[in-house]
Amino acid sequence: MGALRIVLTIIFIIVCIALVVLVLMQEGKTQGLGSISGAAETYWGKNKGRSMEGRLVQITKILAILFFVLAIVLNLQIF
């Protein structure tokens, strides 16, 4: 059981580093003064889910869920 704990800890560390990198790669959610006049509503803003930014958000959500699951599993005293 000790080997499984080591493997899960290594995966947990990799997920932590990937999560930090992905969060830092994303653009800020504030749009400044452009949001007052409606200038932020462009074609790219409407189709953000299909862009690279949308993929980063989806991967971040998946890694966050994996982070919490691994944290709970590693905290259990069954190993």
Buried (B, 14 or more C-beta within 10 A) or exposed (E): EEEEEEEBEEEBEEBBEBBEEBEEEEEEEEEEEEEEEEEEEEEEEEEEEEEEBEEBBEBBEEBBEBBEEBEEBEEEEEE
